[in-house]
Structure formats: C-alpha cells, structure tokens
Amino acid sequence: MVDLGNNNFHGTIPNTWDDCGKLQGLILNGNSLEGEVPNGLSKCESLRVLDVGNNHLNGTFPHWSANLQYLQALVLKSNKLHGPIETSSIIKHPFSSLKVLDLSQNKFVGHLPGKYFQNFDAMKNRVKNGTEMFSTLEYLSIGKFYSITVAVKGSELQFPKISIDYTIVDLSSNIFEGEILDVIGSLSSLIVLKLSHNNLNGRIPKALGNLLKIESLDLSCNQLKGEIPQSLAFITDLKVLNLSQNHLVGRIPDGTQVRTFKATSFEGNPGLCGFSLPKCEHRSAPQLEVDADDESGFTWKVVMLGYGCGTLLGFGMGYMMLSTGRPKWFNAIADEIEHMIIQRRKKRGQVYIGK
C-alpha cells in the first residue's frame, strides 16, 4: 500500500508503474496534484483502492480503471475532471468488484453510465444462508481499514471502515443529465446514493424502493418531476432523505419513516403537499340527490359540466343539452338565472350579446 494522502504534494502523478503488480492501495487524497490520472496504473492489476480525491486533477474519466477486476473503491471527488463517462465495448465486465464510487464535485457531463451500473455486481447482494447472516463482518482492508468521508446535507459523514456488504455511490455536483436509471434499484447493498446538484430530469424511479438497506438518499437540486413513488415509504433504514429543489408534485407518500423527515427534505417543490408541508386539499364534487326519472333530463352530465367548465358555462351548455323535451320547471330556473346574469352585467357596464 502507498498512502501519501493529506500532504502538500504538487505537480503531476508520475506515470512510472511498470512493476506494481502487488500494489493493492494507492491513496493520494488531499494534496495539490495536477494533470491526469496516469493510465500506467492500469498495470497495477491487484489494486483494490484508488483514491486521488481532493486534488486539482484535470482530464477525463480514467476508463482503463474499469478493467481492474479487484478494484473496490474508486474516489475521484473534488477535482477538475470533465467530459462524458463513456463505457468501453472492449471491457466485458467493467467494475465487477466495485463497492465505492465517488465522482462528486467535478465537471462530468452526459447521461449516467448505464452499462457500468448494470455490471456493478459487487453492489448487488447475494442470497445469504443462515450461517453467513450471523458471521463476523468483513471490511475493505489494504494493510489497514480503508475509510472514506461523504458529505451529507452539509455535514461530513465519516465511514472509518467500509464493510464489504454495503456500498456508496456519489455522483453529486456534476453536470449529468437525462433520467435516473431503473437499474440503480438493483444495487440492493447501497447505503448512500447521492445524485444531487446535477441536471437530471424525468421521474424518480419506483425501483429505488428496492434499496431496502439505504440510509442516505439525496436527489436534491435537479429537474425531477412527477410524484414521489410510494415505494420509498417502505425503506425503514432511511435516515437522511433530500428531495428538495426539484419540480415534484402531489402528496408525499404515507409511511412511518417518511413522517420523521422535516420540511427541508421536500422544500422547493411548490407542487408537493402533506406532512410538514401545507396540507393537501380534498376537492370533490358535493353529493347531489338526482331524480331517477330520465324524462326530467336533469342528469349527472349537467352537474359535471357545471363543475368542470365553470358555473356559467356549465349552465349554458346544460341549457343547450336540455333544449329538447326539457321540463317547464327547469326552463323557469334557467331563464331566471339568465335574467339575473344579464342584469348584473348591465350594472357593471359590460356588453352582453344575446342568443
């Protein structure tokens, strides 16, 4: 393992990695390094952790890293990396062992890398038997336990040990666009998912409700629309939820866990209502008793027209519908209403064009 993190190193990362077959961990986090992530690191076939976050690196996404079959943690956060994350057709099983992916606070663009998500096999829990469920937890180790810090709602969330049974995906504060992929819902061991501060649009996938182990879900500051899926209300381990500053509408899903979140989790969505936000209004037409005699002509259609098109227009259309065979008592009511409307408009100086 090579750990030179949190120093004052500057310059570029040397591209001399000809004899690094046994290197399992390279940590250069928290320096002032510039340039690209050197592709010579692709020769370090035993790498489990590559952490070059919090530097001044530029260039594009290191696609060659997808071919490191033992890589479990890739941290590129807080740099100046840019461009789309295009997947290579040459690599058949990219990032098959990856458990931690942190690309936050860069300038990556384009759509979320769907092919990579499909191949994040280590982020998908396998069915455990009874013995394995009560076995001792295993942690990601590279000579020492690997730790990571993730920013959650303005606070630094420290993970001193990364269990091999849970995963972290942080793609926040980039320029990603398009929809959130349904395939993310298959990453059942996720405990942190951050896609905030991007340009993502579309609806929140119902499949995210399959992330039953997730503790922190942040989709804030995007262009998401539609309703919040009811499936999110059944995630009992969820401790942090942030859906603020989007275009979400409708009622906040009902659920014991959802009720624990404050209004700040949902603010900035004028169309949302319920719980800590303004109450949802129940608008329903009053129950009217209607004569069962069809000859009266006064059916539910006239009532619905009145509510759907406005009182005046509804009565007008209803009057036209009942022009044939309408009862005398209804004629009298309609004529009286019409006369009252005419008199009101005359008093206000409005021009009325008769039938």
C-alpha positions as CSV (number, residue, x, y, z in Angstrom):
1,M,0.0,0.0,0.0
2,V,1.1,3.6,-0.7
3,D,-0.6,6.2,1.4
4,L,0.7,9.8,0.8
5,G,-2.7,11.5,1.5
6,N,-3.2,14.9,3.2
7,N,0.1,16.4,2.5
8,N,1.3,19.4,0.3
9,F,2.5,17.5,-2.7
10,H,2.1,19.3,-6.0
11,G,2.9,18.6,-9.6
12,T,1.7,15.5,-11.6
13,I,1.3,11.9,-10.6
14,P,4.3,10.0,-12.1
15,N,3.4,7.6,-14.9
16,T,6.0,5.0,-14.0
17,W,4.2,1.9,-12.8
18,D,5.9,-0.9,-14.6
19,D,6.4,-3.1,-11.6
20,C,3.2,-2.6,-9.5
21,G,1.6,-6.0,-9.8
22,K,1.3,-6.4,-6.0
23,L,0.1,-2.9,-5.2
24,Q,-3.3,-3.0,-3.5
25,G,-3.9,0.5,-2.4
26,L,-2.8,4.0,-3.7
27,I,-4.0,6.9,-1.7
28,L,-3.0,10.4,-2.8
29,N,-6.1,12.2,-1.4
30,G,-5.9,15.7,-0.1
31,N,-2.9,17.2,-2.0
32,S,-2.4,19.7,-4.8
33,L,-1.7,17.3,-7.6
34,E,-2.5,18.4,-11.2
35,G,-2.7,16.7,-14.6
36,E,-4.4,13.5,-15.4
37,V,-4.8,10.2,-13.6
38,P,-2.0,8.3,-15.3
39,N,-3.1,5.3,-17.4
40,G,0.1,3.5,-16.4
41,L,-1.9,2.5,-13.2
42,S,-3.8,0.0,-15.4
43,K,-0.8,-2.3,-14.9
44,C,-1.5,-2.4,-11.2
45,E,-3.8,-5.4,-11.6
46,S,-4.1,-6.0,-7.8
47,L,-5.4,-2.5,-7.0
48,R,-8.3,-2.6,-4.6
49,V,-8.4,1.1,-3.7
50,L,-7.5,4.1,-5.9
51,D,-8.2,7.4,-4.1
52,V,-7.0,10.6,-5.7
53,G,-9.7,12.8,-4.4
54,N,-9.4,16.4,-3.3
55,N,-6.7,17.5,-5.7
56,H,-6.5,19.7,-8.8
57,L,-6.5,16.9,-11.4
58,N,-8.0,17.6,-14.8
59,G,-8.5,15.4,-17.9
60,T,-11.3,12.9,-18.4
61,F,-12.6,9.8,-16.7
62,P,-10.0,7.1,-16.4
63,H,-11.8,4.4,-18.4
64,W,-9.0,1.9,-18.1
65,S,-9.8,1.6,-14.4
66,A,-12.9,-0.4,-15.3
67,N,-10.6,-3.3,-16.3
68,L,-9.1,-3.6,-12.8
69,Q,-11.0,-6.7,-11.7
70,Y,-10.2,-6.3,-8.0
71,L,-10.9,-2.6,-7.7
72,Q,-13.3,-2.0,-4.8
73,A,-13.0,1.8,-4.2
74,L,-12.6,4.5,-6.9
75,V,-12.5,8.0,-5.4
76,L,-12.0,11.0,-7.8
77,K,-14.1,13.6,-5.9
78,S,-13.3,17.3,-5.7
79,N,-11.1,17.6,-8.8
80,K,-11.5,19.3,-12.2
81,L,-12.2,16.2,-14.2
82,H,-14.6,16.7,-17.2
83,G,-16.3,15.2,-20.1
84,P,-18.8,12.2,-20.5
85,I,-18.3,8.9,-18.9
86,E,-18.4,6.7,-21.9
87,T,-18.3,2.9,-21.5
88,S,-15.9,0.8,-23.5
89,S,-17.2,-2.1,-25.6
90,I,-13.9,-3.9,-25.2
91,I,-14.2,-4.4,-21.4
92,K,-16.8,-7.2,-20.9
93,H,-17.3,-6.9,-17.1
94,P,-16.4,-3.3,-16.0
95,F,-16.1,-2.6,-12.3
96,S,-17.4,-6.0,-11.3
97,S,-15.8,-5.7,-7.8
98,L,-16.5,-2.0,-7.2
99,K,-18.2,-1.1,-3.9
100,V,-17.4,2.6,-3.5
101,L,-17.7,5.1,-6.4
102,D,-17.2,8.8,-5.6
103,L,-17.1,11.2,-8.6
104,S,-18.6,14.2,-6.8
105,Q,-17.7,17.8,-7.4
106,N,-16.2,17.5,-10.9
107,K,-17.5,18.6,-14.3
108,F,-18.6,15.3,-15.7
109,V,-21.4,15.6,-18.3
110,G,-23.8,13.5,-20.3
111,H,-26.0,10.7,-19.1
112,L,-25.4,8.4,-16.1
113,P,-23.2,5.4,-17.2
114,G,-25.9,2.8,-17.5
115,K,-23.5,0.0,-18.6
116,Y,-21.4,0.5,-15.5
117,F,-24.4,0.3,-13.2
118,Q,-25.5,-2.9,-14.9
119,N,-22.2,-4.5,-14.1
120,F,-21.7,-3.4,-10.5
121,D,-22.1,-7.0,-9.4
122,A,-20.5,-6.4,-6.0
123,M,-23.2,-3.9,-5.2
124,K,-25.9,-6.5,-5.6
125,N,-26.4,-8.7,-2.5
126,R,-26.4,-12.4,-3.0
127,V,-28.8,-14.5,-1.0
128,K,-27.2,-15.4,2.3
129,N,-27.8,-18.6,4.2
130,G,-28.3,-18.6,8.0
131,T,-24.7,-19.1,8.8
132,E,-23.5,-16.2,6.7
133,M,-26.1,-13.8,8.1
134,F,-24.6,-14.1,11.6
135,S,-21.0,-14.3,10.6
136,T,-18.4,-11.6,11.5
137,L,-18.5,-8.5,9.4
138,E,-15.7,-8.2,6.8
139,Y,-14.1,-4.8,5.9
140,L,-12.3,-3.5,3.0
141,S,-8.6,-3.7,4.0
142,I,-5.4,-2.7,2.3
143,G,-3.0,-3.2,5.1
144,K,-5.3,-1.1,7.2
145,F,-9.1,-0.5,7.1
146,Y,-10.0,1.9,4.3
147,S,-12.0,4.9,5.5
148,I,-14.0,7.4,3.5
149,T,-15.8,10.7,4.2
150,V,-19.1,11.6,2.4
151,A,-20.8,15.0,2.6
152,V,-24.4,14.5,3.6
153,K,-26.7,17.6,3.9
154,G,-23.8,19.9,4.7
155,S,-22.2,17.6,7.2
156,E,-19.2,15.3,6.7
157,L,-20.3,11.6,7.3
158,Q,-17.3,9.6,8.2
159,F,-17.0,5.9,7.5
160,P,-14.0,4.6,9.4
161,K,-14.5,1.2,8.0
162,I,-16.1,0.1,4.7
163,S,-17.9,-3.1,5.1
164,I,-17.8,-5.4,2.1
165,D,-21.6,-5.8,2.5
166,Y,-22.6,-2.2,1.7
167,T,-21.7,0.3,-1.0
168,I,-21.6,4.0,-1.7
169,V,-22.3,5.9,-5.0
170,D,-21.8,9.6,-5.0
171,L,-22.1,11.4,-8.4
172,S,-23.3,14.7,-6.9
173,S,-22.2,18.2,-8.1
174,N,-21.6,17.4,-11.7
175,I,-23.5,18.2,-14.9
176,F,-25.1,14.9,-15.5
177,E,-28.4,15.0,-17.4
178,G,-31.2,12.6,-18.5
179,E,-33.2,10.3,-16.3
180,I,-32.3,8.3,-13.2
181,L,-31.8,4.7,-14.3
182,D,-34.1,1.9,-13.1
183,V,-31.0,-0.3,-12.9
184,I,-29.8,1.6,-9.8
185,G,-32.7,-0.1,-7.9
186,S,-30.9,-3.4,-8.3
187,L,-27.9,-2.2,-6.3
188,S,-29.5,-3.6,-3.1
189,S,-26.5,-3.2,-0.8
190,L,-26.3,0.6,-1.3
191,I,-26.3,2.6,1.9
192,V,-25.5,6.0,0.3
193,L,-26.8,7.3,-3.0
194,K,-26.1,10.9,-3.9
195,L,-27.1,12.3,-7.3
196,S,-27.8,15.9,-6.1
197,H,-26.8,19.1,-7.9
198,N,-27.0,17.9,-11.5
199,N,-29.4,18.4,-14.4
200,L,-31.3,15.1,-14.0
201,N,-34.9,15.1,-15.2
202,G,-37.8,12.7,-15.5
203,R,-39.5,10.9,-12.6
204,I,-38.0,9.2,-9.6
205,P,-38.0,5.5,-10.5
206,K,-40.2,3.3,-8.4
207,A,-37.3,0.8,-8.5
208,L,-35.4,2.9,-5.9
209,G,-37.8,1.4,-3.3
210,N,-35.8,-1.8,-3.7
211,L,-32.9,-0.2,-1.9
212,L,-34.0,-1.5,1.4
213,K,-30.6,-1.0,3.1
214,I,-30.1,2.6,2.1
215,E,-29.5,5.1,4.8
216,S,-28.9,8.3,2.9
217,L,-30.7,9.2,-0.4
218,D,-30.1,12.7,-1.9
219,L,-31.7,13.7,-5.2
220,S,-31.9,17.4,-4.5
221,C,-31.3,20.3,-6.8
222,N,-32.2,18.6,-10.1
223,Q,-35.1,18.9,-12.6
224,L,-37.0,15.9,-11.4
225,K,-40.8,15.9,-11.9
226,G,-43.9,13.8,-11.2
227,E,-44.9,12.3,-7.8
228,I,-42.7,10.7,-5.2
229,P,-43.0,6.9,-5.5
230,Q,-44.9,5.2,-2.7
231,S,-42.2,2.6,-2.7
232,L,-39.8,5.0,-0.9
233,A,-42.1,5.0,2.1
234,F,-41.2,1.3,2.9
235,I,-37.5,1.9,3.3
236,T,-37.2,1.5,7.1
237,D,-33.4,2.1,7.3
238,L,-33.6,5.5,5.6
239,K,-32.1,8.2,8.0
240,V,-31.4,11.0,5.5
241,L,-33.7,12.0,2.6
242,N,-33.4,15.1,0.5
243,L,-35.7,15.6,-2.5
244,S,-35.7,19.4,-2.3
245,Q,-35.4,21.9,-5.1
246,N,-37.0,19.9,-7.9
247,H,-40.4,20.0,-9.7
248,L,-42.1,17.2,-7.8
249,V,-45.9,17.3,-7.3
250,G,-48.6,15.6,-5.4
251,R,-48.9,14.1,-2.0
252,I,-45.8,13.0,0.0
253,P,-46.1,9.2,0.4
254,D,-47.6,8.0,3.7
255,G,-45.1,5.9,5.7
256,T,-43.8,5.8,9.3
257,Q,-40.2,6.5,8.2
258,V,-41.2,9.4,5.8
259,R,-43.0,11.1,8.7
260,T,-39.7,11.5,10.5
261,F,-38.3,13.9,7.9
262,K,-38.6,17.7,8.2
263,A,-39.9,20.1,5.6
264,T,-36.4,20.8,4.4
265,S,-36.3,17.4,2.8
266,F,-39.1,18.5,0.4
267,E,-38.9,22.3,0.2
268,G,-38.5,23.9,-3.2
269,N,-41.2,21.7,-4.8
270,P,-44.3,24.0,-4.9
271,G,-46.5,21.2,-6.1
272,L,-45.8,18.9,-3.1
273,C,-48.1,18.7,-0.1
274,G,-48.7,16.7,3.1
275,F,-47.0,16.1,6.5
276,S,-44.7,19.0,7.3
277,L,-45.7,20.9,4.2
278,P,-49.1,22.5,3.6
279,K,-52.0,20.1,3.8
280,C,-53.4,18.6,0.6
281,E,-56.8,20.0,-0.3
282,H,-59.5,17.4,-0.9
283,R,-61.6,18.7,-3.7
284,S,-64.6,16.6,-4.6
285,A,-68.0,17.5,-6.0
286,P,-70.8,17.5,-3.5
287,Q,-73.1,14.6,-3.5
288,L,-76.4,15.7,-5.1
289,E,-79.6,13.7,-5.0
290,V,-80.8,13.2,-8.6
291,D,-84.2,12.2,-9.6
292,A,-84.1,8.7,-11.2
293,D,-86.7,9.8,-13.8
294,D,-84.9,10.0,-17.1
295,E,-87.6,12.2,-18.6
296,S,-86.6,15.1,-16.3
297,G,-83.4,15.5,-18.4
298,F,-81.5,16.8,-15.4
299,T,-78.7,14.1,-15.3
300,W,-75.2,13.9,-13.8
301,K,-73.8,15.2,-17.1
302,V,-75.2,18.7,-16.4
303,V,-73.8,18.7,-12.9
304,M,-70.3,17.6,-14.1
305,L,-70.4,20.3,-16.8
306,G,-71.1,22.8,-14.1
307,Y,-68.0,21.8,-12.1
308,G,-65.7,21.1,-15.0
309,C,-66.4,24.2,-17.2
310,G,-67.4,26.8,-14.6
311,T,-70.9,27.6,-13.3
312,L,-71.9,30.0,-16.1
313,L,-70.6,27.9,-19.0
314,G,-71.9,24.7,-17.4
315,F,-75.4,26.1,-17.1
316,G,-75.2,27.4,-20.6
317,M,-74.2,24.0,-22.1
318,G,-76.7,22.2,-19.9
319,Y,-79.4,24.6,-21.2
320,M,-78.5,23.6,-24.7
321,M,-78.5,19.9,-23.9
322,L,-81.9,20.1,-22.5
323,S,-83.4,22.2,-25.3
324,T,-85.4,19.2,-26.4
325,G,-88.0,17.8,-24.0
326,R,-86.8,19.8,-21.0
327,P,-89.2,20.3,-18.1
328,K,-91.0,23.5,-17.6
329,W,-89.6,23.9,-14.0
330,F,-86.1,23.7,-15.4
331,N,-86.9,26.3,-18.1
332,A,-88.1,28.7,-15.4
333,I,-84.9,28.3,-13.3
334,A,-82.6,28.7,-16.3
335,D,-84.5,31.8,-17.6
336,E,-84.4,33.3,-14.1
337,I,-80.6,32.7,-13.8
338,E,-80.0,34.1,-17.3
339,H,-82.0,37.2,-16.4
340,M,-80.0,37.8,-13.2
341,I,-76.7,37.5,-15.1
342,I,-77.9,40.0,-17.7
343,Q,-78.9,42.5,-15.1
344,R,-75.6,42.2,-13.3
345,R,-73.5,42.7,-16.4
346,K,-75.6,45.8,-17.3
347,K,-74.9,47.3,-13.9
348,R,-71.1,46.7,-14.4
349,G,-71.3,48.3,-17.9
350,Q,-70.5,45.0,-19.7
351,V,-71.8,44.3,-23.1
352,Y,-74.0,41.2,-23.4
353,I,-74.6,39.5,-26.7
354,G,-77.9,37.6,-26.6
355,K,-78.8,34.3,-28.1
